[in-house]
Amino acid sequence: MPKETMGRSLGSKLKHRFMYTLISVGGRRLAYAFLYIVVFFYSLSPAISQKSRAYITRRFKPRSKWDFFKHTYLLNLNFGRTLVDRAALGILGTVKVNSTEEERRLCQNLYAKGKGLILLTAHCGAWHAAVNLLDFIPAKIHVLYYKNPQDNDKTVAEHSGRQARFSFINPAGPLGGIMEMMAALEKGEAVCAMADRVFGNPKNTVEADFLGGKIRVPYSFYRLAAATGAPVAAMFFPRVGAGEFTTWTAAHFSVPDSGSAKDSYAHFAQQFVDALEEFCIKYPYQFFNYFDLWEESLCKKPSMKSNN
């Protein structure tokens, strides 16, 4: 499995402890201020900038090296802020969630069908913190998530010492966690997963159009929805301020059972990717999938013109 998919922290344990201390002493704003320096030097690293090159090249089409660096810096700065917000939620217990009554009612109505609920999100916005705060979903939530032993980021529960309101399902387990997800849905509970990147066998994917190119995304969530009757909601959590994010249910649908042929579920995968593309257009510096999603469909990297 490629390193990019493994969720390993860039910073050491010591660096993380330093940031956590800043939050404890001076709140999130002190940590934000320190990020300007940290992110600047991280963004100078060719290894770091390479991780976001594919997205930045496609989303912004930078015309010079300086332009590329600017977008890299802003993307990394926003990612750092979301990590600070997650840590601050656990350490300080403060965060503000904005969601409309209409959206809350929609999620409650989907759940009320009695088939459980599949929440699909992506590596974007404040998803780190949001899974701890979905109180308008009256069910236990199971998050499909791989915790890398080398990941030094603490979860909100690890910071606060309190029991998380959700449990983890390990996608590296037998059958990629499908059996655990199915069991949860059969009990009328909710399953949350990131559907913008493959974890495991790339054969378990379908092709989708994203930002002018072809990517491959998992289809197992839609097959699971068809098998269990669980409705699907594509939900994102854009960060809108210091310790503040909003919920955005970008799409919702039911999936009819079309058998085991994966191409039967490509349409639903495309619906999710279309919603994600809309998110990236509206919040361009909040897509944190640091991986070249298009690498299998590109013969070569798009070039950049230099004005220097």
Secondary structure, DSSP 8 states (H G I E B T S, - for coil): --GGGS---SS-HHHHHHHHHHHHHHHHHHHHHHHHHHHHHHHH-HHHHHHHHHHHHHHH--SSHHHHHHHHHHHHHHHHHHHHHHHHHHHT---EEE--HHHHHHHHHHHTTSS-EEEEE-SBTTHHHHTT--TTS-S-EEEE----TT-----HHHHH-S--SEEEE-TTSGGGGHHHHHHHHHTT-EEEEE-SS--S-TTSEEEEEETTEEEEEE-HHHHHHHHH---EEEEE--EEETTEEE-EEEEEE------S-GGGGHHHHHHHHHHHHHHHHHSGGGB---S-TTTTT-SS--------
